[in-house]
């Protein structure tokens, strides 16, 4: 059950798929079907295999795309993980948070580089409120694309967003976007920021290695107080 793969290369000759869209990641994970076709009668075809589009590289006027067999999904982690932090996705059925209350619309006011932008429209939110969140562009060349937010800072009255990865499509001043708050998966954040402690999907009281190797001594207070509020 090894994850067999391969790649395909060629030039762009169809108007439906452009080099810009491919580089921007609009086709990441797209389904690819490989057929054996009778070139004299194209209606005669045989499906050889199905794959997903992986990493795409551009080499001059050509492109080279990785084809991943569906067996690569067998390497993905399934099921729950026993850990202190929450393993739910913010806003999903297990989490239960209504993200409508944690979203805002913003406009790009400055572009430092492809990983740092300044926006307007977030003045009503505290610094780092959108840290680990997601932004989705609704206007401009990057419309329809999303990016993960590494950090959210305020400086000189402006909100600065740092992305985890560079934006493949160009971002310009005036582009509009929707910003969704993020969660660091800690119980304290779930309680204080989202008031959602009853749905916390982690195990905050799980003893760690410090507990396993610890021992009772006269310096530690053992009064039965809760470890987590």
N, CA and C of each residue as an Amber inpcrd file, in Angstrom:
protein
   687
   0.8260000  -1.2050000   0.0000000   0.0000000   0.0000000   0.0000000
   0.8580000   1.2520000   0.0000000   1.9760000   1.1990000  -0.6640000
   2.8370000   2.3730000  -0.7330000   2.1520000   3.4580000  -1.5620000
   2.4640000   4.6920000  -1.2370000   1.8540000   5.8340000  -1.9270000
   2.6050000   6.1000000  -3.2220000   2.2280000   5.3800000  -4.2640000
   2.8820000   5.5760000  -5.5440000   2.5320000   6.9500000  -6.0900000
   3.4280000   7.4800000  -6.8580000   3.2080000   8.8010000  -7.4170000
   3.8420000   8.9280000  -8.7800000   3.9290000  10.1320000  -9.2290000
   4.5070000  10.4240000 -10.5280000   4.3460000  11.9080000 -10.7740000
   4.6220000  12.3230000 -11.9760000   4.4100000  13.7190000 -12.2970000
   4.0730000  13.8530000 -13.7680000   3.5660000  15.0030000 -14.1050000
   3.2120000  15.3200000 -15.4800000   3.7530000  16.7050000 -15.7740000
   4.2320000  16.9000000 -16.9610000   4.7860000  18.2020000 -17.3320000
   4.2740000  18.5820000 -18.7060000   4.2900000  19.8640000 -18.9780000
   3.8410000  20.3490000 -20.2710000   3.7250000  21.8530000 -20.2650000
   3.1330000  22.3920000 -21.3170000   2.9250000  23.8270000 -21.4300000
   1.4550000  24.1620000 -21.2730000   1.1800000  25.4340000 -21.1110000
  -0.1980000  25.8820000 -20.9460000  -0.7730000  26.2260000 -22.3220000
  -1.7710000  25.4390000 -22.7250000  -2.3800000  25.6660000 -24.0220000
  -3.8910000  25.8050000 -23.9350000  -4.4630000  25.7030000 -22.7310000
  -5.9120000  25.8070000 -22.5580000  -6.2500000  27.0700000 -21.7940000
  -7.3000000  27.7480000 -22.2160000  -7.7210000  28.9600000 -21.5190000
  -8.3620000  28.6470000 -20.1770000  -8.8530000  27.4110000 -19.9950000
  -9.5510000  27.0600000 -18.7580000  -8.5930000  27.0020000 -17.5700000
  -7.3610000  26.5620000 -17.7860000  -6.3750000  26.4490000 -16.7140000
  -5.2020000  27.3620000 -17.0550000  -5.0090000  28.3860000 -16.2610000
  -3.9370000  29.3420000 -16.5220000  -2.7720000  29.1010000 -15.5790000
  -1.6140000  29.5960000 -15.9740000  -0.4190000  29.4460000 -15.1510000
  -0.5870000  30.1720000 -13.8210000  -1.2730000  31.3070000 -13.8270000
  -1.4610000  32.0780000 -12.6040000  -2.3370000  31.3200000 -11.6060000
  -3.4240000  30.7160000 -12.0890000  -4.3090000  29.9690000 -11.1940000
  -3.6100000  28.7400000 -10.6310000  -2.8170000  28.0810000 -11.4550000
  -2.1060000  26.8940000 -10.9940000  -1.0780000  27.2590000  -9.9330000
  -0.3460000  28.3380000 -10.1540000   0.6770000  28.7660000  -9.1930000
   0.0510000  29.2870000  -7.9120000  -1.1410000  29.8560000  -8.0100000
  -1.8110000  30.4010000  -6.8290000  -2.4060000  29.3150000  -5.9460000
  -2.3660000  28.0780000  -6.4140000  -2.8680000  26.9800000  -5.6010000
  -4.3420000  26.7020000  -5.7530000  -4.9840000  27.2710000  -6.7710000
  -6.4200000  27.0480000  -6.9460000  -6.7310000  25.6040000  -7.3220000
  -5.7240000  24.8730000  -7.7950000  -5.9560000  23.4800000  -8.1870000
  -5.2660000  22.4970000  -7.2460000  -4.8070000  22.9650000  -6.0970000
  -4.1850000  22.0560000  -5.1320000  -5.1870000  20.9910000  -4.6890000
  -4.7810000  19.7500000  -4.7560000  -5.6620000  18.6560000  -4.3560000
  -6.7100000  18.3110000  -5.3840000  -6.6090000  18.8770000  -6.5820000
  -7.6040000  18.5990000  -7.6210000  -7.5300000  17.1390000  -8.0650000
  -8.6540000  16.6030000  -8.4770000  -8.7250000  15.2210000  -8.9550000
  -8.2110000  15.1440000 -10.3840000  -7.3440000  14.1970000 -10.6340000
  -6.7570000  14.0110000 -11.9630000  -7.0360000  12.5830000 -12.4150000
  -7.6080000  12.4430000 -13.5960000  -7.8820000  11.1250000 -14.1640000
  -7.0140000  10.9260000 -15.4040000  -6.3290000   9.8030000 -15.4640000
  -5.4390000   9.4810000 -16.5830000  -6.1130000   8.4140000 -17.4390000
  -6.3050000   8.7260000 -18.7200000  -6.9710000   7.8170000 -19.6500000
  -6.0180000   7.3470000 -20.7430000  -6.2780000   6.1640000 -21.2320000
  -5.6730000   5.6860000 -22.4730000  -6.7040000   5.9370000 -23.5600000
  -6.3400000   6.7870000 -24.5350000  -7.3160000   7.2630000 -25.5160000
  -6.8680000   6.8760000 -26.9290000  -7.8360000   6.4610000 -27.7280000
  -7.6110000   6.2310000 -29.1580000  -7.6160000   7.5860000 -29.8390000
  -6.4820000   8.0140000 -30.3020000  -6.3740000   9.3640000 -30.8420000
  -7.1920000   9.5390000 -32.1250000  -7.5040000   8.4360000 -32.7870000
  -8.3250000   8.5260000 -33.9960000  -9.8190000   8.5900000 -33.6660000
 -10.1800000   8.1030000 -32.4740000 -11.5700000   8.1400000 -32.0220000
 -11.5520000   8.4110000 -30.5240000 -11.5610000   9.6910000 -30.1660000
 -11.3460000  10.0730000 -28.7590000 -12.4460000   9.5820000 -27.8330000
 -13.5860000   9.1670000 -28.3810000 -14.6290000   8.6110000 -27.5320000
 -14.2680000   7.2440000 -26.9910000 -13.2600000   6.6160000 -27.5820000
 -12.7860000   5.3200000 -27.1050000 -11.6520000   5.5600000 -26.1120000
 -11.9560000   5.3540000 -24.8400000 -10.9730000   5.6440000 -23.8000000
 -11.1070000   4.6590000 -22.6580000 -10.0120000   4.4970000 -21.9450000
  -9.9620000   3.5840000 -20.8090000  -9.3060000   4.2960000 -19.6410000
  -9.9940000   4.3600000 -18.4940000  -9.4500000   5.0010000 -17.3040000
  -8.3470000   4.1340000 -16.7120000  -7.1330000   4.6820000 -16.6520000
  -5.9930000   3.9340000 -16.1310000  -5.8290000   4.1210000 -14.6330000
  -5.9260000   5.3450000 -14.1610000  -5.7610000   5.5980000 -12.7340000
  -6.2920000   6.9710000 -12.3760000  -6.5170000   7.1580000 -11.0800000
  -6.9880000   8.4380000 -10.5390000  -5.9730000   8.9350000  -9.5170000
  -5.6930000  10.2040000  -9.5490000  -4.6980000  10.7820000  -8.6410000
  -5.1600000  12.1570000  -8.1970000  -4.3760000  12.7500000  -7.2990000
  -4.6040000  14.1160000  -6.8500000  -3.4070000  14.9730000  -7.2160000
  -3.6700000  16.2240000  -7.4990000  -2.6030000  17.1480000  -7.8550000
  -1.8700000  17.5780000  -6.5910000  -0.5530000  17.4210000  -6.5850000
   0.2620000  17.7890000  -5.4390000   1.0520000  19.0490000  -5.7140000
   2.3350000  19.0000000  -5.4590000   3.2000000  20.1710000  -5.6410000
   3.3330000  20.5220000  -7.1140000   3.2560000  21.8060000  -7.4030000
   3.3650000  22.3020000  -8.7740000   4.5600000  23.2320000  -8.8760000
   5.4010000  22.9990000  -9.8740000   6.5700000  23.8540000 -10.1020000
   6.5060000  24.4170000 -11.5160000   6.9460000  25.6460000 -11.6570000
   7.0190000  26.2790000 -12.9790000   8.4730000  26.3970000 -13.3960000
   8.7370000  26.0390000 -14.6300000  10.0870000  26.0920000 -15.1850000
  10.0110000  26.8300000 -16.5120000  10.1830000  28.1410000 -16.4400000
  10.0410000  28.9430000 -17.6460000   8.5940000  28.9520000 -18.1000000
   8.3600000  28.5740000 -19.3530000   7.0010000  28.5130000 -19.8730000
   6.3510000  27.1720000 -19.6660000   7.0090000  26.2890000 -18.9390000
   6.4790000  24.9520000 -18.7010000   6.0390000  24.8010000 -17.2480000
   5.3210000  23.7330000 -16.9840000   4.9430000  23.4230000 -15.6130000
   5.1970000  21.9430000 -15.3750000   5.4380000  21.6080000 -14.1250000
   5.6010000  20.2170000 -13.7170000   4.7720000  20.0180000 -12.4530000
   3.8190000  19.1060000 -12.5260000   2.8960000  18.8720000 -11.4190000
   3.0550000  17.4570000 -10.8900000   3.0850000  17.3530000  -9.5710000
   3.1810000  16.0530000  -8.9130000   1.8000000  15.4040000  -8.8880000
   1.7440000  14.1350000  -9.2130000   0.5100000  13.3660000  -9.1450000
   0.6230000  12.3780000  -7.9890000  -0.2780000  12.4950000  -7.0380000
  -0.2520000  11.6230000  -5.8730000  -1.3870000  10.6030000  -5.9830000
  -1.0170000   9.3360000  -5.8770000  -2.0390000   8.3010000  -5.8700000
  -2.9050000   8.4480000  -4.6230000  -4.1230000   7.9660000  -4.7050000
  -5.0460000   8.1220000  -3.5810000  -4.5670000   7.3920000  -2.3360000
  -3.6220000   6.4780000  -2.4930000  -3.1100000   5.7500000  -1.3230000
  -2.3230000   6.6550000  -0.3890000  -1.9660000   7.8710000  -0.8170000
  -1.2190000   8.7640000   0.0790000  -2.0800000   9.1850000   1.2710000
  -3.4060000   9.0600000   1.1370000  -4.2900000   9.4100000   2.2510000
  -4.1500000   8.4380000   3.4130000  -3.5830000   7.2560000   3.1400000
  -3.3900000   6.2920000   4.2210000  -2.3410000   6.7710000   5.2270000
  -1.5050000   7.7380000   4.8370000  -0.4930000   8.2800000   5.7420000
  -1.0440000   9.3950000   6.6280000  -2.2720000   9.8280000   6.3810000
  -2.8510000  10.9050000   7.1670000  -3.3930000  10.3660000   8.4840000
  -3.2270000  11.1600000   9.5320000  -3.6800000  10.7550000  10.8540000
  -5.2090000  10.7610000  10.9030000  -5.7780000   9.6760000  11.3730000
  -7.2260000   9.5590000  11.5280000  -7.5440000   9.2970000  12.9970000
  -8.7190000   9.7270000  13.4080000  -9.1140000   9.5030000  14.7900000
  -8.6010000  10.5960000  15.7120000  -8.8620000  10.4400000  16.9910000
  -8.4970000  11.4370000  17.9730000  -7.1190000  11.1660000  18.5620000
  -6.5230000  12.2300000  19.0720000  -5.2220000  12.1480000  19.7240000
  -5.3990000  12.5130000  21.1950000  -4.8720000  11.6940000  22.0730000
  -4.9770000  11.9310000  23.5090000  -3.9230000  12.9540000  23.9000000
  -4.3510000  14.1780000  24.1130000  -3.4150000  15.2350000  24.4600000
  -4.1040000  16.3390000  25.2290000  -3.3250000  17.2410000  25.7830000
  -3.8840000  18.3250000  26.5960000  -4.6230000  19.3480000  25.7490000
  -4.1660000  19.5580000  24.5250000  -4.7800000  20.5830000  23.6880000
  -5.9560000  20.0100000  22.8980000  -6.8380000  20.9060000  22.4990000
  -8.0320000  20.5280000  21.7440000  -7.6360000  20.0710000  20.3460000
  -8.2990000  19.0240000  19.8470000  -7.9920000  18.5400000  18.5030000
  -9.1450000  18.7890000  17.5360000 -10.0990000  19.6330000  17.9200000
 -11.1900000  19.9980000  17.0160000 -10.7720000  21.1910000  16.1630000
 -11.4610000  21.3770000  15.0620000 -11.2590000  22.5470000  14.2110000
 -12.2320000  23.6260000  14.6610000 -11.7180000  24.8110000  14.8900000
 -12.5570000  25.8910000  15.3850000 -13.7770000  26.0740000  14.4970000
 -14.9570000  25.9630000  15.1070000 -16.2010000  26.1700000  14.3830000
 -16.8320000  24.9140000  13.8230000 -16.1610000  23.7490000  13.9280000
 -16.7630000  22.5330000  13.3790000 -17.8110000  21.9770000  14.3380000
 -18.4000000  20.8270000  13.9850000 -19.4960000  20.2670000  14.7760000
 -19.0460000  19.8940000  16.1800000 -17.8250000  19.4350000  16.3350000
 -17.3330000  19.0480000  17.6520000 -17.0250000  20.2630000  18.5020000
 -16.5790000  21.3180000  17.8870000 -16.2570000  22.5460000  18.6200000
 -17.5340000  23.2860000  19.0020000 -18.3850000  23.5310000  18.0190000
 -19.6650000  24.1650000  18.2950000 -19.6630000  25.6750000  18.3490000
 -18.5200000  26.3260000  18.1620000 -18.4710000  27.7920000  18.2030000
 -19.0850000  28.3630000  16.9250000 -19.9340000  29.3620000  17.0720000
 -20.5250000  30.0590000  15.9370000 -19.5360000  31.1100000  15.4490000
 -18.8840000  30.8450000  14.3370000 -17.8200000  31.7340000  13.8700000
 -18.3340000  33.0730000  13.3590000 -19.6420000  33.1880000  13.1440000
 -20.1770000  34.4630000  12.6660000 -19.8660000  35.5940000  13.6370000
 -19.7600000  35.2660000  14.9120000 -19.4650000  36.2810000  15.9240000
 -17.9820000  36.5870000  16.0290000 -17.1640000  35.8500000  15.3090000
 -15.7100000  36.0020000  15.4050000 -15.0980000  36.2870000  14.0430000
 -15.8830000  36.8820000  13.1530000 -15.4050000  37.2460000  11.8210000
 -15.5140000  38.7470000  11.6270000 -14.6990000  39.2580000  10.7350000
 -14.7360000  40.6820000  10.4060000 -14.2990000  40.8580000   8.9600000
 -14.7890000  41.8990000   8.3340000 -14.3490000  42.2450000   6.9880000
 -13.2990000  43.3400000   7.0840000 -12.3170000  43.2650000   6.2130000
 -11.2100000  44.2140000   6.2610000 -10.7760000  44.5690000   4.8410000
  -9.9620000  45.5970000   4.7510000  -9.4350000  46.0590000   3.4700000
  -7.9330000  46.2480000   3.5980000  -7.2000000  45.7990000   2.6190000
  -5.7490000  45.9400000   2.6300000  -5.3790000  47.4110000   2.4720000
  -4.5950000  47.9200000   3.4300000  -4.1720000  49.3200000   3.3850000
  -2.7040000  49.4680000   3.0020000  -1.9270000  48.4050000   3.2050000
  -0.5000000  48.4350000   2.8450000  -0.0050000  47.0050000   2.6910000
   0.9510000  46.8200000   1.7800000   1.5480000  45.5070000   1.5440000
   3.0510000  45.6360000   1.7440000   3.5520000  45.0290000   2.8210000
   4.9890000  45.0640000   3.0880000   5.7210000  44.0810000   2.1870000
   5.2490000  42.8580000   2.1600000   5.7570000  41.8320000   1.2530000
   4.6700000  40.7720000   1.1340000   5.0010000  39.6040000   0.5400000
   3.9690000  38.5970000   0.3000000   3.5850000  37.8110000   1.5440000
   4.1390000  38.1940000   2.7260000   3.7610000  37.5450000   3.9760000
   3.3080000  38.5350000   5.0420000   3.3630000  39.8310000   4.7610000
   2.9940000  40.8490000   5.7450000   2.1290000  41.9000000   5.0810000
   0.9210000  42.0890000   5.6190000   0.0210000  43.1090000   5.0950000
  -0.5700000  43.8890000   6.2650000  -0.9900000  45.1220000   5.9790000
  -1.7130000  45.9350000   6.9410000  -3.1290000  46.1180000   6.4300000
  -4.0920000  46.0850000   7.3620000  -5.4950000  46.1550000   6.9680000
  -6.2340000  47.1500000   7.8480000  -7.3630000  47.6190000   7.3620000
  -8.2820000  48.4430000   8.1310000  -9.5650000  47.6510000   8.3420000
 -10.2840000  47.9840000   9.4200000 -11.5330000  47.2980000   9.6980000
 -11.4910000  46.4060000  10.9150000 -10.3160000  46.2990000  11.5410000
 -10.1720000  45.4350000  12.7120000  -9.9180000  46.2250000  13.9920000
 -10.2330000  47.5010000  13.9670000  -9.9250000  48.3470000  15.1250000
 -10.7090000  47.9400000  16.3690000 -11.8470000  47.2860000  16.2000000
 -12.6530000  46.8930000  17.3450000 -12.2080000  45.6070000  18.0120000
 -11.1240000  45.0230000  17.5410000 -10.6420000  43.7540000  18.0880000
  -9.2740000  43.9580000  18.7350000  -9.0350000  43.1990000  19.7920000
  -7.7830000  43.3130000  20.5180000  -6.6260000  42.7350000  19.7060000
  -5.4240000  43.1510000  20.0580000  -4.2240000  42.6260000  19.4090000
  -4.1460000  41.1110000  19.6060000  -3.7570000  40.4190000  18.5660000
  -3.5900000  38.9710000  18.5450000  -4.9300000  38.2160000  18.5750000
  -6.0380000  38.9330000  18.4370000  -7.3360000  38.2660000  18.4050000
  -7.4270000  37.3230000  17.2190000  -6.8310000  37.6860000  16.0930000
  -6.9000000  36.8710000  14.8850000  -5.6590000  36.0020000  14.6880000
  -4.8330000  35.9130000  15.7110000  -3.6660000  35.0340000  15.6310000
  -4.1200000  33.5780000  15.4530000  -3.4620000  32.8630000  14.5730000
  -3.7920000  31.4780000  14.2170000  -5.1370000  31.3680000  13.4950000
  -5.6470000  32.5080000  13.0240000  -6.9070000  32.4940000  12.3010000
  -6.7000000  32.2880000  10.8050000  -7.7310000  32.6200000  10.0510000
  -7.7130000  32.4300000   8.5930000  -8.2610000  33.6850000   7.9360000
  -7.6390000  34.1010000   6.8450000  -8.1830000  35.1870000   6.0480000
  -8.5350000  34.6620000   4.6660000  -9.6450000  35.1550000   4.1450000
 -10.1250000  34.7420000   2.8260000 -10.3430000  36.0030000   1.9960000
  -9.6970000  36.0760000   0.8640000  -9.8190000  37.2560000   0.0110000
 -11.1400000  37.2160000  -0.7540000 -11.8340000  38.3410000  -0.7330000
 -13.1050000  38.4620000  -1.4450000 -13.0200000  39.4020000  -2.6320000
 -11.9020000  40.0450000  -2.8120000 -11.7050000  40.9490000  -3.9400000
 -10.2390000  41.0410000  -4.3090000  -9.9650000  41.4100000  -5.5500000
  -8.5890000  41.5120000  -6.0220000  -8.1360000  40.2560000  -6.7250000
  -6.8430000  40.2140000  -7.0650000  -6.2820000  39.0790000  -7.8030000
  -6.3240000  37.7840000  -7.0110000  -6.3430000  37.8870000  -5.6820000
  -6.3440000  36.6920000  -4.8290000  -7.7520000  36.2830000  -4.3930000
  -8.7830000  36.8350000  -5.0040000 -10.1590000  36.5240000  -4.6120000
 -10.4080000  35.0230000  -4.6900000 -10.9920000  34.4800000  -3.6300000
 -11.2670000  33.0500000  -3.5620000 -10.1910000  32.2430000  -2.8790000
  -9.0480000  32.8610000  -2.5970000  -7.9460000  32.1670000  -1.9320000
  -7.9580000  32.4730000  -0.4380000  -7.4250000  31.5460000   0.3330000
  -7.3470000  31.7080000   1.7840000  -5.9100000  31.5240000   2.2400000
  -5.6150000  32.0430000   3.4140000  -4.2700000  31.9200000   3.9800000
  -4.3800000  31.8550000   5.4970000  -3.4700000  31.1190000   6.1170000
  -3.4290000  30.9960000   7.5700000  -2.6330000  32.1590000   8.1620000
  -3.1290000  32.6970000   9.2630000  -2.5150000  33.8570000   9.9090000
  -1.5970000  33.3900000  11.0290000  -0.3520000  33.8100000  10.9800000
   0.6000000  33.4810000  12.0440000   0.4680000  34.4320000  13.2240000
   0.2740000  35.7200000  12.9410000   0.2140000  36.6810000  14.0380000
  -0.6030000  37.8920000  13.6300000  -1.1180000  38.5760000  14.6270000
  -1.9280000  39.7830000  14.4480000  -1.4350000  40.8190000  15.4430000
  -0.9110000  41.9180000  14.9220000  -0.3570000  42.9670000  15.7730000
  -0.9780000  44.3120000  15.4390000  -0.8930000  45.2310000  16.4180000
  -1.3490000  46.6020000  16.2340000  -0.1670000  47.5400000  16.4420000
  -0.0110000  48.4790000  15.5260000   1.0730000  49.4540000  15.6290000
   0.6620000  50.7190000  14.8990000   0.7820000  51.8420000  15.5980000
   0.4770000  53.1530000  15.0110000  -0.9330000  53.1880000  14.4330000
  -1.8730000  52.5640000  15.1300000  -3.2660000  52.6020000  14.7030000
  -3.6140000  51.6720000  13.5680000  -2.6730000  50.8410000  13.1330000
  -2.9190000  49.9210000  12.0190000  -2.8590000  48.4820000  12.5210000
  -3.5860000  47.6140000  11.8540000  -3.5570000  46.1850000  12.1680000
  -2.6770000  45.4780000  11.1500000  -1.6640000  44.7790000  11.6510000
  -0.7190000  44.0710000  10.7930000  -0.9450000  42.5750000  10.9160000
  -1.0610000  41.8950000   9.7770000  -1.2640000  40.4520000   9.7400000
  -0.0420000  39.7890000   9.1030000   0.4780000  38.7890000   9.7850000
   1.6040000  38.0090000   9.2800000   1.1030000  36.6290000   8.8840000
   1.4380000  36.1880000   7.6870000   0.9770000  34.9010000   7.1830000
   2.0310000  33.8280000   7.4200000   1.5780000  32.5890000   7.5040000
   2.5170000  31.4810000   7.6720000   3.2910000  31.2260000   6.3830000
   2.6380000  31.3620000   5.2330000   3.2660000  31.1020000   3.9480000
   3.0260000  32.2800000   3.0140000   3.9110000  32.5120000   2.0630000
   3.7160000  33.6140000   1.1190000   2.4640000  33.3990000   0.2700000
   1.8020000  34.4820000  -0.0750000   0.6590000  34.4110000  -0.9750000
   1.1620000  34.2180000  -2.3940000   0.6040000  33.2110000  -3.0680000
   1.0400000  32.9350000  -4.4340000   0.5020000  33.9730000  -5.4110000
  -0.7090000  34.4570000  -5.1560000  -1.2970000  35.4860000  -6.0100000
  -0.9820000  36.8640000  -5.4350000  -0.9120000  37.8470000  -6.3100000
  -0.5730000  39.1920000  -5.8690000  -1.6520000  39.8170000  -5.0110000
  -1.2410000  40.5200000  -3.9620000  -2.1500000  41.2450000  -3.0760000
  -1.8420000  42.7280000  -3.2160000  -2.8930000  43.5340000  -3.3830000
  -2.7040000  44.9620000  -3.6110000  -3.5600000  45.7650000  -2.6360000
  -3.1780000  47.0120000  -2.4530000  -3.9450000  47.9210000  -1.5970000
  -5.3550000  48.0550000  -2.1660000  -6.3360000  47.9490000  -1.2980000
  -7.7240000  48.0270000  -1.7160000  -8.4120000  46.6800000  -1.8190000
  -7.6440000  45.5770000  -1.8090000  -8.2450000  44.2440000  -1.8380000
  -9.0620000  44.0190000  -0.5680000 -10.1890000  43.3800000  -0.6970000
 -11.0530000  43.1120000   0.4530000 -10.8850000  41.6640000   0.9000000
 -11.1060000  41.4390000   2.1740000 -10.9450000  40.1070000   2.7290000
 -11.8290000  39.9290000   3.9470000 -12.0520000  38.6750000   4.2940000
 -12.7690000  38.3010000   5.5030000 -11.7860000  37.6170000   6.4420000
 -11.7650000  38.0530000   7.6840000 -10.8090000  37.5360000   8.6570000
 -11.5720000  36.7910000   9.7500000 -11.1250000  35.5740000  10.0500000
 -11.7510000  34.7490000  11.0790000 -10.7670000  34.5350000  12.2170000
 -11.2600000  34.6570000  13.4390000 -10.4110000  34.5140000  14.6180000
  -9.7810000  33.1310000  14.6840000  -8.6850000  33.0390000  15.4230000
  -7.9870000  31.7710000  15.5690000  -8.0110000  31.2810000  17.0030000
  -7.5960000  30.0420000  17.1830000  -7.5680000  29.4280000  18.5060000
  -6.2450000  28.6890000  18.6640000  -5.6230000  28.8510000  19.8370000
  -4.3570000  28.1600000  20.0910000  -4.5520000  26.7950000  20.7430000
  -5.8180000  26.3450000  20.8270000  -6.1690000  24.9860000  21.2810000
  -5.9700000  24.7750000  22.7830000  -5.7590000  25.8330000  23.5540000
  -5.5980000  25.6790000  24.9990000  -6.9470000  25.8300000  25.7000000
  -7.0780000  25.1610000  26.8490000  -8.3250000  25.2120000  27.6040000
  -8.6280000  26.6350000  28.0810000  -7.6030000  27.3460000  28.5100000
  -7.8050000  28.7120000  28.9940000  -8.3500000  29.6110000  27.8900000
  -7.8820000  29.4170000  26.6510000  -8.3780000  30.2060000  25.5210000
  -9.8160000  29.8370000  25.1990000 -10.1090000  28.5550000  25.2180000
 -11.4760000  28.0910000  24.9500000 -12.4540000  28.6990000  25.9460000
 -12.0330000  28.8190000  27.1830000 -12.8910000  29.3450000  28.2420000
 -13.0290000  30.8620000  28.1630000 -11.9120000  31.5640000  28.0570000
 -11.9320000  33.0210000  28.1430000 -12.3400000  33.6870000  26.8300000
 -11.8560000  33.1870000  25.7130000 -12.0770000  33.8530000  24.4300000
 -13.3910000  33.4450000  23.7820000 -13.7280000  32.1560000  23.8850000
 -14.9080000  31.6510000  23.1850000 -16.0360000  31.2030000  24.1110000
 -15.8070000  31.2170000  25.4280000 -16.8160000  30.7650000  26.3910000
 -17.3630000  29.3990000  25.9840000 -16.4670000  28.4810000  25.6660000
 -16.8550000  27.2010000  25.0870000 -16.2160000  26.0300000  25.8230000
 -15.9430000  26.2100000  27.1110000 -15.1940000  25.1990000  27.8470000
 -15.9050000  23.8520000  27.9090000 -17.2500000  23.8400000  27.8540000
 -17.9750000  22.5780000  27.9340000 -17.7640000  21.7210000  26.6870000
 -17.3730000  22.3510000  25.5870000 -17.1300000  21.6150000  24.3470000
 -15.6480000  21.3900000  24.0740000 -14.7980000  21.7140000  25.0170000
 -13.3560000  21.5470000  24.8140000 -13.0480000  20.0870000  24.4950000
 -12.3530000  19.8770000  23.3930000 -12.0990000  18.5190000  22.9000000
 -10.6800000  18.0380000  23.1960000 -10.1160000  18.4930000  24.2920000
  -8.8120000  18.0150000  24.7330000  -8.9090000  17.4350000  26.1260000
  -7.7760000  17.1430000  26.7130000  -7.7160000  16.5550000  28.0520000
  -6.7700000  17.3920000  28.9070000  -7.2460000  18.5710000  29.3700000
  -6.3620000  19.5150000  30.0650000  -5.8370000  19.0010000  31.3910000
  -6.4900000  18.0130000  31.9840000  -6.0580000  17.5020000  33.2790000
  -5.1430000  16.2850000  33.1400000  -4.7560000  15.9690000  31.9310000
  -3.8730000  14.8350000  31.7150000  -2.5130000  15.1010000  32.3570000
  -2.0300000  14.2260000  33.2270000  -0.7230000  14.4600000  33.8510000
   0.4000000  14.3440000  32.8350000   1.3790000  15.2110000  32.9640000
   2.5140000  15.1940000  32.0600000   3.7110000  14.4870000  32.6530000
   4.8330000  14.5900000  31.9760000   6.0420000  13.9160000  32.4370000
   6.5270000  14.4740000  33.7690000   6.2560000  15.7670000  34.0350000
   6.6690000  16.3510000  35.3060000   5.9390000  15.6800000  36.4710000
   4.6910000  15.2830000  36.2330000   3.9310000  14.5910000  37.2650000
   4.4480000  13.1680000  37.4590000   4.7900000  12.5140000  36.3550000
   5.2490000  11.1250000  36.4220000   6.5380000  11.0040000  37.2230000
   7.4090000  11.9960000  37.0990000   8.6980000  11.9310000  37.7760000
   8.7100000  12.7370000  39.0790000   7.5570000  13.3100000  39.4270000
   7.5070000  14.1260000  40.6270000   7.3560000  13.2890000  41.8860000
   7.5390000  13.9360000  43.0220000   7.3870000  13.2620000  44.3060000
   6.9610000  14.3030000  45.3430000   6.3790000  13.8110000  46.4060000
   5.9030000  14.7050000  47.4580000   7.0740000  15.2720000  48.2470000
   7.0020000  16.5640000  48.5650000   8.0380000  17.1870000  49.3820000
   7.3980000  18.2590000  50.2530000   8.1670000  18.8070000  51.1260000
   7.6490000  19.7940000  52.0630000   7.4600000  21.1720000  51.4810000
   7.9010000  21.4090000  50.2590000   7.8120000  22.7300000  49.6580000
   6.5410000  22.9090000  48.8290000   5.8730000  21.8200000  48.4930000
   4.6930000  21.8830000  47.6300000   3.4250000  21.9370000  48.4750000
   2.4950000  22.7940000  48.0700000   1.2240000  22.9090000  48.7770000
   0.2560000  21.8710000  48.2240000  -0.2220000  20.9720000  49.0760000
  -1.1830000  19.9490000  48.6790000  -2.4800000  20.2120000  49.4380000
  -3.2900000  21.1150000  48.9000000  -4.5200000  21.4920000  49.5840000
  -5.7770000  21.1140000  48.8040000  -5.6320000  20.3540000  47.7210000
  -6.7870000  19.9120000  46.9560000  -7.3620000  20.9330000  46.0070000
  -6.6730000  22.0680000  45.8190000  -7.1880000  23.0970000  44.9090000
  -7.1370000  22.5850000  43.4700000  -8.0710000  23.0450000  42.6100000
  -8.0690000  22.5930000  41.2130000  -6.8570000  23.1250000  40.4600000
  -6.3590000  22.2840000  39.5680000  -5.2090000  22.6980000  38.7730000
  -5.6130000  23.6520000  37.6550000  -6.8660000  23.5200000  37.1790000
  -7.3490000  24.3720000  36.0940000  -8.6740000  24.9880000  36.5200000
  -8.8210000  26.2690000  36.2540000 -10.0660000  26.9480000  36.6090000
 -11.1020000  26.8430000  35.5180000
